[in-house]
Amino acid sequence: MRYSILIHESPEDFEARTDPAQQAALWDGVGRYLRALHEAGVFVGGAGLQPPATATRLLLRDGRRVIQDGPYPDTKEQLGGLFLIEVPNLDVALEWAGRFPQRPGQVVEVRPTLPGD
């Protein structure tokens, strides 16, 4: 079964990506995690996302499509990236999610994909 491991990040987490003092440790941990997924043969896909300010939203208002560029109202966490894995069950997906190198307060969410994806 396929599961998405969704990485939610705070504004400080997004800043850490480009902060020279934090960048190496952050990306080294993510790189090790990605290699482990590949070596185990469970990695299907994934992507890191640019900060929310770079997003463009498509909304439906009064029957018309409206395009809205970021930034958006501040929320505690934003989607920072995802990993798509193929594993036998939720317990195994949760084990893999638990291996992600989380920062304090960072949320990692596991969600099954729709059948046929």
Rosetta silent file (secondary structure, phi, psi, omega in degrees, C-alpha in Angstrom):
SEQUENCE: MRYSILIHESPEDFEARTDPAQQAALWDGVGRYLRALHEAGVFVGGAGLQPPATATRLLLRDGRRVIQDGPYPDTKEQLGGLFLIEVPNLDVALEWAGRFPQRPGQVVEVRPTLPGD
SCORE:     score description
SCORE:     0.000 S_00000001
   1 L     0.000  146.551  179.434    0.000    0.000    0.000 S_00000001
   2 E   -95.915  139.874  177.671    1.182    3.527   -0.710 S_00000001
   3 E  -131.601  146.953  171.056    1.458    6.166    1.971 S_00000001
   4 E  -100.163  133.487  171.393    2.442    9.814    1.898 S_00000001
   5 E  -105.522  108.249 -174.652    4.725   11.071    4.621 S_00000001
   6 E   -98.327  128.336 -178.245    3.940   14.780    4.796 S_00000001
   7 E  -103.828  113.610  178.851    6.456   17.108    6.401 S_00000001
   8 E   -96.969  135.084 -175.442    4.901   20.220    7.954 S_00000001
   9 E  -128.354  146.898  174.395    7.268   23.092    8.689 S_00000001
  10 L   -84.555  168.166  174.699    7.122   26.305   10.645 S_00000001
  11 H   -55.820  -34.947  178.870    8.478   29.570    9.231 S_00000001
  12 H   -67.338  -35.567  176.807   11.630   28.915   11.291 S_00000001
  13 H   -64.230  -42.504  177.506   12.032   25.492    9.652 S_00000001
  14 H   -62.553  -39.367  178.378   11.845   27.094    6.204 S_00000001
  15 H   -64.881  -35.795 -179.302   14.483   29.644    7.283 S_00000001
  16 H   -61.602  -26.642 -179.744   16.776   26.852    8.522 S_00000001
  17 L   -59.945  -32.349 -176.087   16.973   25.523    4.973 S_00000001
  18 L  -113.275   -0.619  178.154   19.054   28.514    3.879 S_00000001
  19 L   -79.061  114.982 -177.212   20.746   29.482    7.166 S_00000001
  20 H   -54.176  -30.716 -178.747   24.433   28.510    6.784 S_00000001
  21 H   -72.754  -23.358 -177.049   24.649   27.705   10.506 S_00000001
  22 H  -115.187  -18.087 -170.746   21.802   25.152   10.299 S_00000001
  23 H   -58.505  -49.063 -175.152   21.725   24.148    6.651 S_00000001
  24 H   -60.731  -47.562 -178.947   24.350   21.380    6.639 S_00000001
  25 H   -63.468  -41.205 -179.722   22.876   19.465    9.582 S_00000001
  26 H   -61.768  -54.013 -175.689   19.352   19.788    8.209 S_00000001
  27 H   -71.690  -30.681  176.050   20.138   18.561    4.694 S_00000001
  28 H   -62.207  -43.914  179.330   22.548   15.854    5.882 S_00000001
  29 H   -64.291  -43.687  178.880   19.775   14.318    7.983 S_00000001
  30 H   -65.597  -39.381  178.263   17.236   14.485    5.174 S_00000001
  31 H   -62.501  -42.585  177.072   19.789   13.016    2.755 S_00000001
  32 H   -63.088  -40.805  179.013   20.461   10.061    5.061 S_00000001
  33 H   -62.634  -46.715  179.872   16.720    9.498    5.430 S_00000001
  34 H   -61.960  -42.205  177.401   16.183    9.561    1.666 S_00000001
  35 H   -61.349  -40.980  179.694   19.069    7.110    1.112 S_00000001
  36 H   -63.496  -40.638  176.849   17.550    4.740    3.697 S_00000001
  37 H   -60.682  -45.014  179.494   14.183    4.850    1.901 S_00000001
  38 H   -63.831  -47.962 -177.366   15.906    4.058   -1.405 S_00000001
  39 H   -62.278  -32.604  178.914   18.063    1.273    0.053 S_00000001
  40 H   -79.321  -10.584  179.281   14.995   -0.373    1.621 S_00000001
  41 L    74.814   21.756 -178.711   13.214   -0.271   -1.744 S_00000001
  42 L  -104.298  -10.036 -176.814   10.171    1.588   -0.348 S_00000001
  43 E   -73.725  127.479  176.770   10.701    4.993   -1.997 S_00000001
  44 E  -109.787  -38.963 -179.358    8.170    5.781   -4.742 S_00000001
  45 E   179.573 -177.906  178.360    8.565    9.553   -5.047 S_00000001
  46 E   161.474  173.515  178.971    8.595   12.829   -3.245 S_00000001
  47 E  -166.113  143.697  166.797    9.574   16.451   -3.320 S_00000001
  48 E   -87.024  148.482 -177.631   10.644   19.265   -1.078 S_00000001
  49 L  -111.529  148.332  174.109    8.577   22.393   -1.540 S_00000001
  50 L   -67.021  163.904  179.493    9.595   26.032   -1.758 S_00000001
  51 L   -58.336  154.761 -176.960    8.336   28.324    1.056 S_00000001
  52 H   -55.577  -28.359 -179.546    4.620   29.190    1.102 S_00000001
  53 H   -62.961  -18.264 -179.119    5.288   32.738   -0.137 S_00000001
  54 H   -90.724   -3.029 -175.277    6.166   31.247   -3.555 S_00000001
  55 L   -78.345  154.772  171.060    2.821   29.454   -3.914 S_00000001
  56 E  -126.402  129.598 -179.201   -0.036   30.357   -6.212 S_00000001
  57 E  -106.658  145.118  175.359   -3.544   29.248   -5.291 S_00000001
  58 E  -113.428  117.227 -177.282   -6.438   28.605   -7.603 S_00000001
  59 E  -115.161  153.779  174.107   -9.799   29.285   -5.950 S_00000001
  60 E  -109.782  114.207 -179.359  -13.354   28.927   -7.191 S_00000001
  61 E  -127.869  122.887  179.025  -15.446   31.995   -6.264 S_00000001
  62 L    52.616   39.542  177.667  -18.927   32.606   -7.562 S_00000001
  63 L    78.835    1.455  179.776  -18.347   30.066  -10.328 S_00000001
  64 E  -116.383  147.289  176.170  -15.113   31.747  -11.513 S_00000001
  65 E   -84.310  132.016 -179.606  -11.539   30.664  -11.035 S_00000001
  66 E  -122.572  131.409  177.945   -9.442   33.203   -9.147 S_00000001
  67 E   -98.451  131.403 -179.741   -5.648   33.076   -8.938 S_00000001
  68 E  -127.953  121.342  176.577   -4.072   34.262   -5.699 S_00000001
  69 E   -84.397  151.829  176.563   -0.312   34.618   -5.256 S_00000001
  70 L   -71.368  173.656    2.738    1.354   34.073   -1.853 S_00000001
  71 L   -79.983  164.160 -178.267    2.147   34.929    0.817 S_00000001
  72 L  -111.284  168.900  177.633   -0.910   33.819    2.713 S_00000001
  73 L   -53.079  139.769 -178.939   -2.009   34.515    6.267 S_00000001
  74 L   -61.535  133.621  170.993    0.457   33.057    8.720 S_00000001
  75 L  -125.445  164.994 -175.696   -0.396   29.664   10.050 S_00000001
  76 L   -60.862  -44.013 -177.844    1.565   27.638   12.520 S_00000001
  77 L  -137.468  151.271  177.040    2.795   25.108    9.955 S_00000001
  78 E  -129.027  155.601  177.173    2.908   24.767    6.181 S_00000001
  79 E   -68.340  122.853 -177.587    3.545   21.755    3.991 S_00000001
  80 E  -104.024  -19.967 -179.948    7.285   21.655    3.362 S_00000001
  81 E   171.005  176.425  179.944    7.588   18.436    1.411 S_00000001
  82 E  -152.910  156.125  172.832    6.525   14.843    1.087 S_00000001
  83 E  -124.499  135.216  175.924    7.784   11.333    0.560 S_00000001
  84 E  -107.509  123.019 -177.309    5.668    8.701   -1.171 S_00000001
  85 E  -125.182  156.582  175.867    6.432    5.163    0.011 S_00000001
  86 E  -118.374  111.197 -178.527    5.159    1.663   -0.776 S_00000001
  87 L  -138.774  164.963 -175.393    4.990   -0.529    2.333 S_00000001
  88 L   -66.414  -31.731 -173.867    2.788   -3.423    3.525 S_00000001
  89 L  -162.584  176.002 -177.971    0.760   -1.519    6.143 S_00000001
  90 H   -61.925  -38.022 -179.684    0.307    1.558    8.325 S_00000001
  91 H   -58.413  -42.700  179.125    2.579    0.242   11.073 S_00000001
  92 H   -69.033  -39.435  177.382    5.512    0.072    8.665 S_00000001
  93 H   -61.276  -40.804  178.514    4.653    3.510    7.255 S_00000001
  94 H   -66.790  -35.287  175.349    4.666    4.918   10.790 S_00000001
  95 H   -60.699  -45.294  179.018    8.064    3.314   11.443 S_00000001
  96 H   -65.620  -41.531  178.212    9.460    5.091    8.381 S_00000001
  97 H   -61.477  -37.649  178.965    7.832    8.373    9.347 S_00000001
  98 H   -67.200  -17.105  177.985    9.377    8.036   12.804 S_00000001
  99 L   -86.557  -10.570  178.895   12.833    7.850   11.233 S_00000001
 100 L   -62.899  136.982 -177.959   12.507   11.282    9.595 S_00000001
 101 L   -75.570   79.189 -177.248   14.966   13.708   11.262 S_00000001
 102 L   -69.760  145.633  169.615   12.348   15.943   12.878 S_00000001
 103 L   -89.794  155.793  178.940   13.132   19.284   14.409 S_00000001
 104 L   -54.337  132.039  179.062   11.498   20.020   17.781 S_00000001
 105 L    82.425   -8.924 -179.216    7.832   20.866   17.285 S_00000001
 106 L   -75.312  140.747 -178.590    7.841   19.762   13.630 S_00000001
 107 E  -102.892  132.120  173.210    4.872   17.645   12.539 S_00000001
 108 E  -118.084  123.133 -175.754    5.229   14.556   10.338 S_00000001
 109 E  -113.085  139.709  175.456    1.921   13.202    9.051 S_00000001
 110 E  -113.909  130.729 -178.559    1.267    9.798    7.480 S_00000001
 111 E  -142.582  130.591  176.840   -1.669    9.443    5.141 S_00000001
 112 E   -68.248  147.801  175.646   -2.668    6.558    2.843 S_00000001
 113 L   -84.171  165.647  177.362   -3.046    7.413   -0.807 S_00000001
 114 L   -68.320  148.277  177.184   -6.246    6.722   -2.694 S_00000001
 115 L   -56.853  140.256  178.690   -6.523    3.246   -4.237 S_00000001
 116 L    89.829   -8.860  178.495   -5.057    3.071   -7.719 S_00000001
 117 L   -76.008    0.000    0.000   -2.570    5.902   -7.194 S_00000001
